[in-house]
């Protein structure tokens, strides 16, 4: 098997002829410098990418899609296949347009691949009205995606006092390749945005999704990701609290089994006084699956009165299951409230005994306790339609899970 360095060099040779525009050449040079990620990079220490990348190719999915894994079915939103918008239904106060893709800076080698793609563009969705709207955003691949890169880039602009709910459905096919998405959300003063992300498992396909939110004065973010992993999958969430009163709530739920791997990184930047953030992540892990949570909060100089908290809880259902947590704080002020906590364990024996002693079967007991464990996150999400979709995904997991949940 090739090394990560050898794969990077091979991809560079293949992608080079595609880079005609100055922006593409800039992205290619950044890709050469940064390379593809693997465990030799500290942020990727728990996530092995070599096997999945060795099965992928450097080419982008192209040609007419031969299948659709989904349609909007009359719902408002957008459907993207192989990174391209194939369908959209939007209310009158929300518009969609393709704009040239610009990079203020390249974050890593995977981010560069968005800029190398021929005819690279960003799908810009602008919400100009204060009316609350809910949009579904479907991301998936066609048969053309086998072994290919499928990058999707979206930007949402929410006007001051606007209300926008987003439900992302990530439907990855079980074919080798590399799925990328990069989503930026800009919330104006006193705007509110809710984001629910629901994934499907993707064996042999490296899936990498990055979400960044920029919050102005008194704006609010509520976000939630439900991941069932992949081999491997990774999500990165950033929230930039730019002005006083900005608030971010970031939550996540791992439902992992077999040999699935899910890696979630969060980064919260408090960049103004009197800003608030909270993080809560829970994991149910069985078989030989592995969940990873790295959460970092940075309270920058001059941001007094900031309040930040983070917690990660893991439930292990087999001896070979793992959940790794790495909470981190960087605080450059005295007048702040910060805290973090992490705990990893098994089902409570006293609670299990209480239920079984009242005639409830051991299998049903496990279901009850696990549903209560994950229910705190799902039931508290503020968007009813998103809660319905999240509950469907949770129930599907419980119905199909094997091993200790059978």
C-alpha positions in Angstrom: 0.0 0.0 0.0 1.2 3.5 -0.8 2.1 5.9 1.9 0.2 9.2 2.3 3.1 11.1 0.8 3.1 8.8 -2.3 -0.7 9.2 -2.7 -0.3 13.0 -2.4 2.4 13.0 -5.1 0.3 10.8 -7.4 -2.8 13.0 -7.0 -0.7 16.1 -7.6 0.5 14.7 -11.0 -3.0 13.8 -12.0 -4.7 17.0 -10.8 -2.0 19.4 -12.2 -3.4 19.5 -15.8 -6.8 20.5 -14.5 -5.4 23.7 -12.9 -5.7 26.4 -15.6 -7.0 29.4 -13.6 -4.8 31.3 -11.2 -7.1 30.2 -8.3 -6.8 26.6 -9.2 -3.0 26.8 -9.4 -2.9 28.5 -6.0 -5.0 25.6 -4.6 -2.7 23.1 -6.2 0.4 24.6 -4.7 -1.3 24.7 -1.3 -2.3 21.0 -1.7 1.3 20.1 -2.5 2.5 22.0 0.6 -0.2 20.6 3.0 -0.7 17.1 1.6 -3.4 14.6 2.5 -4.0 14.1 6.2 -3.1 11.0 8.2 -2.2 10.1 11.8 1.2 11.9 11.5 -0.8 15.2 11.9 -1.8 15.8 15.6 -5.5 16.7 14.8 -5.9 13.5 12.9 -4.1 11.3 15.5 -7.1 9.0 16.1 -8.2 8.7 12.5 -6.6 6.5 9.9 -7.1 7.8 6.4 -4.6 5.7 4.5 -6.8 2.7 3.7 -9.7 4.8 2.5 -7.5 7.2 0.5 -5.7 4.3 -1.2 -9.0 3.1 -2.5 -9.9 6.6 -3.8 -8.7 8.3 -6.9 -7.8 11.9 -7.6 -10.5 12.4 -10.3 -13.7 14.3 -9.7 -17.0 12.7 -10.4 -18.2 14.0 -13.8 -20.7 13.3 -16.5 -24.4 13.1 -16.2 -25.5 11.4 -13.0 -27.0 8.0 -13.6 -29.0 7.7 -10.4 -30.5 9.8 -7.7 -30.3 8.6 -4.2 -33.0 11.0 -3.2 -35.3 13.8 -4.3 -36.8 16.7 -2.4 -40.3 15.1 -2.7 -41.9 18.5 -2.5 -39.9 19.7 0.5 -38.2 23.1 0.4 -34.5 22.9 0.1 -31.7 21.8 -2.2 -30.4 18.4 -3.4 -26.8 18.0 -4.4 -25.4 15.0 -6.2 -21.7 14.6 -6.6 -21.3 18.1 -5.3 -23.7 19.7 -7.9 -27.1 21.1 -7.3 -29.6 18.9 -9.2 -32.8 20.2 -7.7 -34.0 23.0 -5.5 -37.3 24.3 -4.2 -37.0 27.6 -2.3 -39.5 30.1 -0.9 -39.6 33.6 -2.4 -37.5 35.2 0.4 -34.6 32.7 -0.1 -32.4 32.7 -3.3 -29.8 30.4 -4.7 -27.0 31.4 -7.1 -23.6 30.1 -8.1 -20.7 32.4 -7.2 -17.0 32.1 -7.9 -15.2 30.2 -5.3 -12.8 32.2 -3.3 -10.3 31.2 -0.6 -9.1 33.7 1.9 -6.8 30.9 3.2 -6.6 27.1 2.8 -7.2 25.3 6.0 -5.7 21.9 5.0 -5.1 19.7 2.0 -8.7 18.5 1.8 -9.9 22.1 1.7 -7.6 22.7 -1.3 -9.4 20.1 -3.3 -12.5 22.3 -3.5 -10.5 24.9 -5.3 -8.8 22.6 -7.8 -12.1 21.2 -9.1 -12.8 22.4 -12.6 -15.4 25.2 -12.7 -15.2 25.4 -8.9 -18.0 27.5 -7.4 -19.9 28.1 -4.2 -23.6 27.6 -3.9 -24.8 30.8 -2.2 -28.1 30.8 -0.4 -29.3 34.1 0.8 -32.2 34.5 3.3 -33.4 38.1 3.2 -36.6 37.9 5.2 -37.3 37.6 8.9 -39.9 34.8 8.3 -38.8 31.5 9.7 -38.1 28.9 7.1 -37.0 25.3 7.1 -34.8 23.9 4.3 -33.7 20.3 3.7 -30.2 20.0 2.1 -29.5 16.5 0.7 -25.9 15.6 -0.1 -25.2 12.3 -1.9 -23.2 10.5 -4.6 -24.1 8.7 -7.8 -22.6 5.6 -9.4 -20.1 8.0 -11.1 -18.7 8.7 -7.7 -17.0 5.3 -7.3 -13.4 6.0 -6.5 -13.8 9.7 -7.1 -13.8 13.0 -5.2 -17.2 14.7 -4.7 -16.7 18.2 -3.2 -19.7 20.4 -2.3 -19.4 24.0 -1.1 -22.2 26.0 0.3 -22.6 29.4 1.9 -25.7 30.7 3.7 -26.2 34.4 4.4 -29.0 35.0 7.0 -30.1 38.7 7.1 -30.4 40.6 10.4 -33.4 39.3 12.4 -33.8 36.4 10.0 -34.8 32.9 11.1 -33.5 29.8 9.2 -33.6 26.1 10.0 -31.4 23.7 8.0 -31.7 20.0 8.0 -28.8 18.3 6.3 -29.2 14.7 5.1 -25.8 13.1 4.2 -26.5 10.1 2.1 -23.1 8.5 1.2 -22.9 5.5 -1.1 -21.0 2.4 0.0 -18.3 2.8 -2.7 -14.7 3.9 -2.3 -14.0 7.5 -2.8 -13.7 10.9 -1.0 -16.8 12.9 0.0 -16.1 16.5 0.9 -18.4 19.3 2.0 -17.7 22.8 3.2 -20.5 24.9 4.6 -20.3 28.5 5.8 -23.1 30.2 7.7 -23.2 34.0 8.3 -25.8 35.2 10.7 -26.6 38.9 10.9 -27.6 40.8 14.0 -30.3 39.1 16.1 -30.6 36.3 13.6 -31.3 32.7 14.6 -30.1 29.6 12.7 -30.6 26.0 13.6 -28.6 23.2 11.9 -29.3 19.5 12.2 -27.0 17.1 10.4 -28.0 13.4 9.9 -25.6 11.0 8.3 -25.7 7.5 6.8 -22.9 4.9 7.1 -20.4 4.8 4.3 -18.0 1.9 4.2 -14.7 2.3 2.3 -15.4 6.0 1.7 -13.7 8.7 3.6 -16.2 11.4 4.3 -15.1 14.8 5.6 -17.5 17.6 6.4 -16.6 21.1 7.6 -19.1 23.6 9.1 -18.3 27.2 10.0 -20.6 29.7 11.6 -20.0 33.5 12.0 -22.4 35.1 14.5 -23.0 38.9 14.8 -24.5 40.7 17.8 -27.3 38.8 19.7 -27.5 36.1 17.0 -28.0 32.5 18.0 -26.9 29.1 16.6 -28.3 25.7 17.6 -26.6 22.8 15.9 -26.7 19.1 16.2 -25.0 16.3 14.3 -26.1 12.6 14.4 -23.3 10.4 13.0 -23.4 6.7 12.4 -19.8 6.8 11.3 -17.9 5.4 8.3 -14.5 3.9 7.6 -13.7 6.7 8.5 -15.8 9.8 8.8 -14.9 13.2 10.2 -16.9 16.4 11.0 -15.4 19.7 12.0 -17.6 22.5 13.5 -16.4 26.0 14.1 -18.3 28.9 15.6 -17.0 32.4 15.6 -18.8 34.6 18.1 -18.0 37.9 16.6 -20.0 40.4 18.6 -21.6 40.8 22.1 -24.6 38.6 22.8 -23.7 35.9 20.3 -24.7 32.5 21.5 -23.8 29.0 20.1 -25.1 25.6 21.2 -23.3 22.7 19.6 -24.4 19.1 20.2 -23.6 15.7 18.8 -24.7 12.1 18.9 -22.7 9.1 17.9 -24.4 5.8 17.1 -21.6 3.4 16.2 -21.2 -0.3 15.6 -19.2 -2.9 13.7 -15.9 -1.2 12.7 -17.3 2.2 12.1 -15.2 5.3 13.0 -16.5 8.8 13.6 -14.2 11.7 14.5 -15.8 15.1 15.5 -13.8 18.2 16.1 -15.3 21.4 17.4 -13.8 24.9 17.8 -15.6 27.8 19.5 -14.0 31.2 19.3 -15.2 33.8 21.7 -14.2 37.0 20.0 -16.3 39.6 21.9 -17.3 40.2 25.5 -20.5 38.6 26.9 -20.7 35.7 24.5 -22.0 32.3 25.4 -21.3 28.8 24.1 -22.3 25.2 25.2 -21.3 21.8 23.9 -22.8 18.4 24.6 -21.8 15.2 22.9 -23.0 11.7 23.6 -21.8 8.4 22.1 -23.3 4.9 22.0 -20.5 2.6 20.8 -20.5 -1.2 20.3 -18.5 -4.0 18.6 -15.1 -2.6 17.5 -16.3 0.9 16.6 -14.4 4.0 17.7 -15.8 7.5 18.4 -13.5 10.5 18.8 -14.5 13.9 20.2 -12.1 16.8 20.4 -13.6 20.0 21.6 -11.8 23.3 22.0 -12.9 26.7 23.3 -10.8 29.8 22.9 -11.8 32.9 24.8 -9.7 35.7 23.2 -8.2 38.7 25.0 -10.7 41.4 25.9 -13.7 39.0 25.9 -14.7 39.4 29.5 -18.1 38.1 30.7 -17.9 35.1 28.3 -19.5 31.8 29.4 -18.4 28.5 27.9 -19.1 24.9 28.8 -18.5 21.5 27.2 -19.3 17.9 28.1 -18.7 14.5 26.4 -20.3 11.3 27.6 -19.7 7.8 26.1 -21.6 4.6 26.6 -19.6 1.5 25.7 -21.5 -1.7 24.9 -18.7 -4.1 24.2 -15.1 -4.6 25.4 -13.6 -3.6 22.1 -15.6 -0.4 21.7 -13.8 2.9 22.2 -14.7 6.5 22.8 -11.8 9.0 23.0 -12.5 12.5 24.3 -10.1 15.5 24.3 -11.7 18.7 25.8 -9.5 21.8 25.6 -9.8 25.3 26.9 -7.7 28.4 26.1 -8.7 31.4 28.2 -7.0 34.8 28.1 -9.3 36.6 30.6 -10.1 36.3 34.3 -13.7 37.5 34.2 -15.2 34.4 32.5 -17.0 31.2 33.3 -15.6 28.0 31.7 -15.9 24.3 32.4 -15.6 21.0 30.7 -16.3 17.4 31.6 -16.0 13.9 30.1 -17.1 10.5 31.2 -17.0 7.1 29.6 -18.8 4.0 31.0 -21.3 1.3 30.6 -25.0 0.9 31.3 -25.9 1.4 34.9 -26.3 -1.9 36.6 -28.7 -0.6 39.3 -31.0 0.8 36.7 -30.9 -2.4 34.7 -31.7 -4.5 37.8 -34.6 -2.2 38.7 -36.2 -2.6 35.3 -35.6 -6.3 34.9 -36.9 -7.0 38.4 -40.2 -5.6 37.2 -40.5 -8.1 34.4 -38.9 -6.1 31.6 -36.7 -8.3 29.4 -32.9 -7.6 29.4 -33.1 -6.6 25.7 -36.0 -4.1 26.3 -34.2 -2.8 29.4 -31.1 -1.9 27.3 -33.3 -0.2 24.7 -35.1 1.9 27.4 -31.8 3.0 29.1 -30.1 3.8 25.8 -33.1 5.7 24.5 -33.1 7.8 27.7 -29.4 8.4 27.3 -29.7 9.8 23.7 -33.1 11.4 24.2 -31.8 14.4 26.1 -30.1 15.6 22.9 -32.8 14.8 20.4 -35.8 15.9 22.3 -34.2 19.3 23.3 -33.4 20.3 19.7 -35.6 23.4 19.0 -36.9 22.6 15.5 -39.9 20.1 15.5 -39.4 18.9 12.0 -35.7 18.3 12.7 -36.6 16.3 15.8 -38.8 14.0 13.7 -35.9 13.3 11.3 -33.5 12.8 14.2 -35.9 10.4 16.0 -36.3 8.4 12.7 -32.5 8.0 12.5 -32.2 6.9 16.1 -35.0 4.4 15.8 -33.5 3.0 12.6 -30.3 2.5 14.5 -32.0 0.6 17.3 -33.9 -1.5 14.9 -30.9 -2.6 12.9 -28.1 -2.6 15.5 -26.6 -5.9 16.3 -24.7 -7.5 19.2 -25.7 -6.1 22.6 -28.8 -4.3 21.2 -30.3 -7.4 19.6 
